[in-house]
């Protein structure tokens, strides 16, 4: 009995069914979850959102997390079995490339878990001379808010000067798609206005899992490229 369970845990069929289950739960959640509880999922760290909303609004996400946990176990066991079978035969690239992909996938899952626990997001309006405080004690002061007006009288670009308060006293600027980063937080400039006084709408983000996600994506891509090249006869 235990042998049959173990064989099923390392089977490709289980991995495929788990992925189908994840897609099904997420599709159901997209269509069935809504209202105030559903919309707040984008404004809170995932684990905090799961603690605050009722189970009737989060059941699909708990199901998704459970299936992803099983998929992670399936991935690890499949990699261990694959390495054991192929260690004595075949190209080393063929043997290692799928495991690099698996490692990349697992790192991406770790990235989401880290961000689900420690991410941060807040939107606010700030004026020239106002300060932005951070949970870690840092403070950034907003300086001059400026914009470039095009021939049609519409703004074509806008920016804001910022400086950090405290020991470092660093200066910088932020504009659309060019945030200002400070102690792991990113300050994103979204909009500016000048009537009756210069004001900017900014969003503050912290994604502690971003580095893990980047490493996982690079490993997953590298494993795919190597495996395709080997199977295409370009590498031996």
JOJO-V181826 format. One record per backbone hydrogen bond with DSSP energy under -0.5 kcal/mol. NH is the residue of the N-H (numbers start at 1). CO is the residue of the C=O. If there is no record, write none. Layout:
BEGIN
NH;CO / NH;CO
END
This chain:
BEGIN
5;1 / 6;2 / 7;3 / 8;4 / 9;5 / 10;6 / 11;8 / 15;11 / 16;12 / 17;13 / 18;14 / 19;15 / 20;16 / 21;17 / 22;18 / 23;19 / 24;20 / 25;21 / 26;22 / 27;23 / 28;24 / 29;25 / 30;26 / 31;27 / 32;28 / 33;29 / 38;34 / 39;35 / 40;36 / 41;38 / 42;39 / 43;40 / 44;40 / 47;116 / 48;116 / 49;45 / 50;46 / 51;47 / 52;48 / 53;49 / 57;54 / 58;54 / 59;55 / 61;58 / 62;58 / 63;59 / 64;60 / 65;61 / 66;62 / 67;63 / 68;64 / 69;65 / 70;66 / 71;67 / 72;68 / 73;69 / 74;70 / 75;71 / 76;72 / 77;73 / 78;74 / 79;75 / 80;76 / 81;77 / 82;78 / 83;79 / 84;80 / 85;81 / 86;82 / 87;83 / 89;86 / 95;91 / 96;92 / 97;93 / 98;94 / 100;96 / 101;97 / 102;98 / 103;99 / 104;100 / 105;101 / 106;102 / 107;103 / 108;104 / 109;105 / 110;106 / 111;107 / 112;108 / 113;109 / 114;110 / 115;111 / 116;112 / 117;113 / 118;114 / 119;115 / 120;206 / 122;204 / 124;202 / 126;200 / 128;198 / 129;142 / 130;127 / 132;140 / 134;138 / 137;134 / 139;165 / 140;132 / 141;163 / 142;130 / 143;161 / 146;144 / 146;159 / 148;157 / 150;154 / 153;150 / 156;148 / 157;148 / 159;146 / 160;174 / 161;144 / 162;172 / 163;141 / 164;170 / 165;139 / 172;162 / 174;160 / 175;178 / 176;158 / 178;175 / 180;187 / 181;179 / 182;185 / 185;182 / 186;205 / 187;180 / 188;186 / 188;203 / 190;188 / 190;201 / 191;201 / 193;199 / 199;193 / 200;126 / 201;191 / 202;124 / 202;200 / 203;188 / 204;122 / 205;186 / 205;203 / 206;120 / 210;207 / 213;209 / 214;210 / 215;211 / 216;212 / 217;213 / 218;214 / 219;215 / 220;216 / 221;217 / 222;218 / 223;219 / 224;220 / 225;221 / 226;222 / 227;223 / 228;224 / 229;225 / 230;226 / 231;227 / 232;228 / 233;230 / 234;229 / 235;229
END
